């Protein structure tokens, strides 16, 4: 990392939806650090995601 640069943290909401699924798969393949997903239903998180991204249940109003 360059001097003065910082690592951005990413939180993707709706990760198990149509677009979110594609974005999450790309992030896993690219090995993006600090990539986090938020979903309403943790049961929808695919098994192979659980080892590759931080995930949590969230509700947005």
Secondary structure, DSSP 8 states (H G I E B T S, - for coil): --TT-----EEEESTTSHHHHHHHHHHHHTT-TTEEEEES-GGGS-HHHHTTSEEEE----
